[in-house]
Amino acid sequence: MAFPQIALAQLRQGRGLKSPGFSVIQFLEGVVDEMNSPNDEQAALIKLTMEGKAMSYPDRYDQENLLNFHKAKMHLEMAIALLTQ
């Protein structure tokens, strides 16, 4: 067997890289739900931040934190979508 067939056989056998179980995907979905959605003011601040507008310190730290939470939630949602295809 050539290596591509071996790699696919290993995937089918659950060896090496594999899909997480249903409970893990449910956990990730719970994390996304726990993060909630930004309210109107937070969404507006996220948009401004993505446009490169920064607040003065020390508020800038929280501004960047808000953007990081938003990005993390988006990435989790994308990961869940990829895992459930």
C-alpha positions as CSV (number, residue, x, y, z in Angstrom):
1,M,0.0,0.0,0.0
2,A,1.2,3.5,-0.7
3,F,1.3,6.0,2.1
4,P,-1.9,7.8,1.1
5,Q,-3.9,4.6,1.5
6,I,-2.1,3.8,4.8
7,A,-2.9,7.3,6.1
8,L,-6.6,6.9,5.2
9,A,-6.7,3.4,6.7
10,Q,-5.2,4.8,10.0
11,L,-7.8,7.6,10.0
12,R,-10.6,5.1,9.6
13,Q,-9.2,3.0,12.4
14,G,-9.1,6.0,14.7
15,R,-5.3,6.1,14.9
16,G,-3.4,9.4,14.8
17,L,-5.4,12.5,14.0
18,K,-9.1,11.9,14.6
19,S,-12.3,13.6,15.2
20,P,-13.2,14.4,18.8
21,G,-16.2,12.7,20.3
22,F,-19.7,14.1,20.3
23,S,-19.4,15.1,24.0
24,V,-16.3,17.2,23.2
25,I,-18.2,19.0,20.4
26,Q,-21.1,19.6,22.8
27,F,-18.7,21.0,25.3
28,L,-17.3,23.4,22.7
29,E,-20.9,24.5,21.8
30,G,-21.5,25.1,25.5
31,V,-18.4,27.3,25.6
32,V,-19.8,29.4,22.7
33,D,-23.2,29.7,24.4
34,E,-21.5,30.7,27.6
35,M,-19.6,33.5,25.8
36,N,-23.0,34.9,24.6
37,S,-23.2,37.6,22.0
38,P,-22.0,41.2,22.1
39,N,-24.6,43.9,22.8
40,D,-25.0,46.8,20.4
41,E,-22.4,49.0,22.2
42,Q,-19.9,46.1,22.3
43,A,-20.5,45.3,18.7
44,A,-19.8,48.9,17.8
45,L,-16.6,49.0,19.8
46,I,-15.5,45.7,18.2
47,K,-16.1,47.3,14.8
48,L,-14.1,50.4,15.7
49,T,-11.3,48.3,17.1
50,M,-11.1,46.2,13.9
51,E,-10.8,49.5,12.0
52,G,-7.7,50.3,14.1
53,K,-9.2,52.9,16.5
54,A,-7.7,52.4,20.0
55,M,-8.9,53.9,23.2
56,S,-6.5,55.5,25.8
57,Y,-4.9,53.3,28.4
58,P,-6.0,51.7,30.7
59,D,-9.3,51.2,28.7
60,R,-7.3,49.9,25.7
61,Y,-6.6,46.7,27.6
62,D,-10.3,46.0,28.0
63,Q,-10.9,47.0,24.4
64,E,-8.4,44.5,23.2
65,N,-9.8,41.9,25.5
66,L,-13.3,42.4,24.1
67,L,-11.9,42.0,20.5
68,N,-10.0,38.9,21.6
69,F,-13.1,37.3,23.1
70,H,-15.0,38.1,19.8
71,K,-12.2,36.5,17.7
72,A,-12.1,33.5,20.0
73,K,-15.8,32.9,19.8
74,M,-15.7,33.3,16.0
75,H,-12.8,30.7,15.8
76,L,-14.7,28.3,18.0
77,E,-17.7,28.6,15.8
78,M,-15.6,27.9,12.8
79,A,-13.9,24.9,14.5
80,I,-17.3,23.4,15.4
81,A,-18.5,23.9,11.9
82,L,-15.4,22.1,10.5
83,L,-15.7,19.2,13.0
84,T,-19.4,18.6,12.3
85,Q,-19.2,18.5,8.5
